[in-house]
């Protein structure tokens, strides 16, 4: 990535409505979490159970979250470049994250039943709120309609 592309992405970030900046920041936060699980001698707490990072990767949670992190990273870059597909990519990343909750509960030994219905409903409502914001908010729509940088 050359310097002019990076400058344009920073300029676009500054032009984003505040909630869209937050969405972009959340995408970066998921990626930071995934990178943190790659560090040796670390641990992750899932539903009160402590797992080493090597266990996390061995049971399949790490690779699954790597895909989720990649989706978030790609959607954040797309948002910073004002791609017309960025909103859809961000929603797909959120859906993948919400799918990961019961999956990780299952592979960590907590079982899918450990995920409450209220948690799943909250996840669906969060996704709906994100969809509504990204597609109906005047600020978000204008941001993606404007040319990059």
N, C-alpha and C positions, 0 to 999 in steps of 0.2 A: 504494500500500500504506500503510495507516494505521499509527500507532504501536503500537496494541494487537496487530495482526497480527504486527508485527516482534518485539514482546516475547514473544508466544506462540512464535514460531519460535525465538528464543534459548532460551527455557525448554525447548522440545522438544529442541533440540540438546544442552542440558545433561543431559537425561533419557535421551539415547541411550546404548546400550552403546558402549564405546570403538571397536570395529571398525566400527560403523555411523557413528560420527563420522568415522572415517578415510575411509569410502566417500563421505560427504558432502564432505569436504575434497578428495578426488580429483576429484569432479565439479566443484568450484570451480576446481581446478588446470587442468583441461582448458579451461574457459572462459577462464581467464587466458592460456593459451597461444594460443588463437584470437584473443583481443583483441590480443595481442602481434604477431600476424602482420598486423594491420591498420595498424600504425604505419609511417609512411613511412620510407624509407632504412634499413630493417632487413634482416636476412638470416636464413635458416634453413638448417641443414645437414641434408641427407637422404642417408644412406648415403655420407657423405664428399663429397657434392656441395653446393657453396654456392649457394643461390638467394636472390635479392632477394625482398622481400615482394611486390613487384609481379609478378615472375615466378610466385611461389607462387600468386597469385590468378589470373593470366592462364592458367595451365595447368589450372586447375580444382581444384587441391588446396585452396585457400582456401575456396571455396564448400562443398566437401564437408565440410571440417572445421568450417565454421560450422554446418552441420546437426548434426554430432556434438556440438559445443559446446552447441548449443541443446537437444539431447536430454539432455545431462548437467545443464545448468542447470535444465531443467524437472523432472528426476528429483530433484535436490537440494531444490528448493522443495517438491516433493511429499513428500519424506521429512521435511522440517522442518514440514510441515503434517499429518503422519501420515496421508497419503492411503492408502487401501487399494490403490491402483494404483501406488504409488511403487516397490515392489520390481520389478514388471514393467517399469516405465519405466526403471529403473536398468539392468536386464539388457539391454533393447533398446539403450540407449546404449552399453553395453560391446560388444555385437555389432556395432553400427555402427562403433565405434572399431576393432575387429579387422578389419572389412571394409575400413576405410580403409588399412590397412597395405599390402596388395597393390595397391590402387588408386593410392595415392600413389607406390609403387615404379614402377608403370607410367607414370603421367603425368610423373614426373620423369626418365624416360629410363633408369631402372635395370632396368626390366622386371620382370614378376611373378616371373620365375625367381630374381630377386635375394632374394626372401623365402624363407628356408630352411623346410624342412618342420618342423624342430624348433621354429622360432619359431611356426609355425601351431599345432603341437600344444600348445606352452606357452600360447598364447592360448586354445585350447579348454579346457585344464585350468584356467586362471584363471577363465574364464566359469563352468565347472562349480563351482569352489570358491565363487564369489560366489553362485551359485544356491543351493548347499547352505547357505551361511551365512544368506542372507536368508530362506530358507523353513524351515530346520530348527533354527536356533539359537533356543534358548528366549528369550534376551534380545531378539533382533530380532523374533520373533513377538509377544512381550509388548508391545514398544514400539508396534507397529502396531495391536495390539488395544486399547490404551489410548486414551481420548478425547484430543483435542488440548488441550495446555496445561492 
